[in-house]
Structure formats: structure tokens, C-alpha cells
Amino acid sequence: MNEKWTHIPIMAPQIADLLLTNPQGVYVDGTLGLGGHTKFFLSRLGPQARILGFDKDEEALQMAVERVADARLLPFCESYTLAPQELHRLGLSGADGALFDLGLSSYQLDNPARGFSILHDGPLDMRFDRKNPLSADVIVNTWPLAELERILKDYGEERNYTKIALAIMQARRQEPIHTTGRLAQIVQDVYGGKRGKTHPATQTFQALRIACNQELETVQTALNGLADLIKPGGRAALLTFHSLEDRLVKNHLKELSKSGAWRLVNKHALAAPYEEVRQNRRARSAKLRVIERITL
């Protein structure tokens, strides 16, 4: 099963250059995914270094451990918001660096059974954590019109949020919507068919994914906890893939830098190099922001 999924860690060399300041240090990989970034980082780190890897997705975590195959990786099947507590539990004063890759892993996107894909029909799931009772199916089939409109507008930045919400309500009255294919078709019909390279349901799928995984709340919690996670001299790198997350990260890091206890390592977001985007289209929307803690 493992060999089926390929995973190309986005901007790994650039992140490593900016983040790995101590070759024997302690690092956190906030979203382990299939272990691509961690594997690359470990190739640059010394024998005493450790990486605490977090992922709520049990299947992805297991694959990451197998792929990395390195005792310096300490895996945790839980949210990266718990990283400060785990460091404390291990008797560590803080991390020398932490990466928060806020994108989806290839495994989640390309596996139709996980329900993230618009292009391949599968169950309408979209949960990172399979134990989470709130799936996209639950949202689509049970949430009231006003709530559907709210998430489509706020999380999907979808201009046709009312039309799509009404179309979902009408369709589910006839028959519950249980598959990604049916939902994609409902949204496509609102738009009157496909136009351009981007599927018309892209923003709807984004909205549902953010809502059922409480992504923005999780990112905000992690940002609020950076002072409990990073020790003085340490750095945090955040890799975002859509404007909602990037706005949240950008504004928070700017406020931290104003406090005088932190400094922005790069004042403007860094993008993936052209050659990387050419080889991996998923890198095209990536934005990297790095901040360093100066004082307690």
C-alpha cells in the first residue's frame, strides 16, 4: 500500500536552510504527512537531533514512520497544538525549530476513499482524524442553510455561496448527498458546467474541509502557543496554501515582531522556485513565512 502514494515535500531545501539552525537540536514537524520534510531534515541533522512529528491521521502517521525509518523521529498521533505539552512531558525546555505545513498530503488528496478529491468519486468524508464525528457528509446533509452559506462565504470565499447552499438543500431533500462526485456535480450545475482549469467545486470543497477539521481555529491555537513551543534563538516556519490561512499567519507574525521578542526572518512570504513548481504543481500556491524568537 505504501508504495502507491508519492509525496514531494514542498520547498524542503529552503525551509531546512532557514529552520535548522542547530544540527543537534530538537525540532517539531507539526504536520508529518508522509514524512517528506522530516526525512529531508534528518539528512541534514546530527545524531543527537530529534524531531517530534505530529499528525491526526493514523494511516499517514504509520506510513511516515515506515518511510522515515529513523529513531530520531518521535511520532505523535495528535494535533500539533499539543506540541508544547509533549515537549514539556519529555523534559525539554522548548524546540529549536518548528514547521507547520498547512497543506494536505498527497496521500489525502489522491486517495478517493478519504473524500478530499473532486476528480475521483468517493465518500464525502474530508476528516483528517477518522475519530472526528464531524465529516463533510454530516455538514452537507444536516447543517441549515445559513450555516452552509456562512462556511461557503467565509471559508471558501465562494461568490455564489447562496446559490450553492440552496442547490445543496434542494438536492439533499430528494436524496442524501453521500459522495464527492455528486456534490461536485451539484456545484458544477450551479456554474452551468466547467470553465477554465479550476473545477467550479474547488472552493466548496475547501470550505467543507476547513469546517469539518476546524483548520483555522487549529492554526490560530498553534500561533497563540508559539511562545510555549519555541525557545529563544529558535524559529518557526509556516507554509500556507490559501489566502485565509496566509492572512491569519501573516497578521499574527507581524504582531509578534512588533513585541520586540520576535523578528521576521523574511519580511515577505517566499514562494517555491520556478523549477519546483514546474515539477510539482501543488507547490504553486505555497507561501513560506519564518519567524525567530529573540528573547523570553
N, C-alpha and C positions, 0 to 999 in steps of 0.2 A: 504493500500500500504506500509506503513512504516514498518510493522512487517516482511515483506518479506525479507528485507535486514539486514544481520548481519554485525557488524563491530567490529573487535577486535583491539583496539589501540595498536600499536607496541611499546614495551619497555616502557610502561606508568610509571611503578614504578621507573625505573632507571632515566627516564627523569625528573620526579617530584622531586626525591632526589637531582638532580643536578641543577634544574632550579628554584624551588620555594623557594628562599632564604628569601622572605618577605611574611609572611602569610596574610598580609593586603594589598599586593601590586597590581600593575597594570601589567597585562600580555597580550601578543599578541599570539593568535593561528593563525599562518599565513595560514594554510590550514585546515579549520574547518572540512571539510569532513562531516561525520555523527556525529561529536561531541564527539567521544570517548575519546580523550585526554583531552578535556576541561571538560567533565563530571568527569573524574578521578581527574584532578587538583582541581576542585571546591570542591571535597570531602575532600581535604587537606587544603583548604584556608579558611580564616576567613570571617566574614560577610561584611567587608568593601572592600574586594578584588573585582577586576573587570577583566574580560577577554574580550578583543576585538577580535572577531572571524571573519576571512576573508575567503570568498570563492566566486569564479566567477560563480559557478554552482548554479543557483537559486533553483533547486529542492533539491539538497543536503543541501543547507543552511536552507531551510524551515524544512527539516526533522531533522537537527541538533538542531534547536531551539525547536522543539517539544520534542525531546529526552532528551535534557539537562534540559529543563523546569526550568530555574533558572534566576532570574532577574539580577544576576551578570554578565551574558553573554550579551555583546553588539554586535549584528551581523552586518556585512557589506558585501553586495553583490558586491564585487570588488576585485581587485588584492591586495595581501599582500604588494606589492610595495608602496601602498598608506597609509600604517600604520602610518608612521611618520606624514603625513598631518592630519590624523584623530585624533591622539593624541594631536596635536597642536590645532586642532579645538575644542577639548574638554577641552582645557586649562591645559593639562597635560605636564609636562616637559620631560617626557620620560617613557619608560617601565622598570619594574624591571626584566622582562624576556620575551623572545620571542621564540616560537617553530616554526620551518619551517619543516613540514613533507612533503618531496618532492615526496612521493609516490602517487599512485592512491588510491581512496577509494574503498572498496568492492562494494559499490553501482555502481560506474562507471564500474568496471571490470566485475561484474556479470550481469549487465543489457544489454542484447543484443541490445536493441534499441539505446544505446549510441555509439556502434561501436568500443569499445576497445577490445572486446573478439575475440580471434582466434577460440575458441572452439564452440561458438554459433553464428550462422549466424544472421546478422543484417545489417542495413545501414552503409555504410562506412563513419562514422562521426568523432569520436575521439575528438570533441571540448569540453573543459571544460566549456566554455562560449558559449551558444547557439546563442548569437548575433554576434559571431565572423564569418565573411564571409568566412574565410579560413578553410574548412574542409578537411579531408583526401581524400574525393571524388574529390574535386577540384584539389588537388595536383596530385593524381594518373591519372586523366583524362586530365589534361591540361598542366602540367609542362613539359618542354622539357627534353630530355634525359640527358643532362649534369647536370641539377638540380636534377633529380631523382638519378643519380649516386652520386652526392655530398652528399645528405642527407643520403642515404643508407650507404655510406662510413663513413661520419663524425658523424652522429647521431645514426646510427645503428651498427657501427663498423662491418659491414657485408662484409665478404671477397669476396662474389660473387656479389658485387654491380653492376657490368656491366651486367652480365648475367640476373640478376633480373630486372634491369631497361629496358633492351631490351625486355624481356618477357612481361613486363607491356605494353610497347609501342606497341608490336605486338598484344597483346590481346585487347587493347582498340581500335585499328583500326578496328577490327572485330565487337566489341560491347563495349560500355562504361562499366566500372567496377564500379558497384554501391553497392556491398555487401562485407562484411568481408569474407564470405565463398568463394567467387570467387577469391578474392585476395590471401587468404591463399592457395588455390588450385594451383594458378599460381606459387607461390613461391615454394610450395611443389614439383611441377613438375620439377622445375629447379634443385632441390636437388635429384630428382629421387625417391621421396617418403619420408616417415617419418623414422627418425633414432633416437634412444635414447628417453629420457624422454621429451626433449625440442622440441617444434614444430619448424620446419625449418623457419616459417614465423615470429618467435618471434622478431628478430632484425629488420625486415622490419616494423613491426607494431610499434616498439619502435621509429624508425626513423620518421615515419609519425606523430606519436603523438607529439614528440618533436617539429617537424617542424610546425605543424598547431597551436600549442599552444605557440610557441616561448619560450619553457621552459627554455633553457639555458640562453637566454637573460634576462628572468624574474628573474632567480636565481642570475645572476650577478648584476642586478639592486638592488635587495634586499641586497646583500652582500655589495655593494657600499654605501647603505643607513644605515648600522648598527649604525654608529656614530650618525645619526639623530634619531635613534629609541631607543637605549639602554642608560639608564643613568648610571653614574659611580656607580659601585657596582652591576650593573645588568648583566645578562647573556643572551647569545643567544645559542640555541640548534638547530642543523641541522641534520635531519635524511635523509640519501640518500639511493638510491636503485640500482643505476647502476654507473659504473666507470666514465662516463663522468661528472655527477653531483658531484660525490665524489672528483674527481680530482680538479674541479673548487673550491669547498668548502675548501678542504684541503690546496690548494695553497694560497687562499685568507686569510684564518685564520692564516696561517703561517706568511704571510706578516704583518698582523695586529699585531701579537705578537712581531714581530721584532721592531715595532714602539715604544714599551715600554708603550703604552697607554692601551694595552690589554694583557691578559695572557690566554694561553690554559689551560682549566680546566683538560682535558685529552689529553695527548700528542699523543696518538694513538687512532684511532677510536674504539669505543666499539661496540660489536656485541650483538645480542639478546641471552639470556641464552638458553641452550640446551632444557630445558623443554618447553619454549615458542615456539621455532622452531618446536618442536615435535607436539605441539597443533595447530600451525598456520604456515603453510609452507611459507606464504608471509613474515614472519619475517627473513627468512634465509639469504637474501641478504642485510638486513638493516645494516647501519653503522651510529653510533651516534658520533657527534663531538660537543663539548661545549666550548665556549669562554667567558671570563669575561672582562668587561670594568673596567679599574682601574682608569683612570683619564680622564678629559675633553680633 
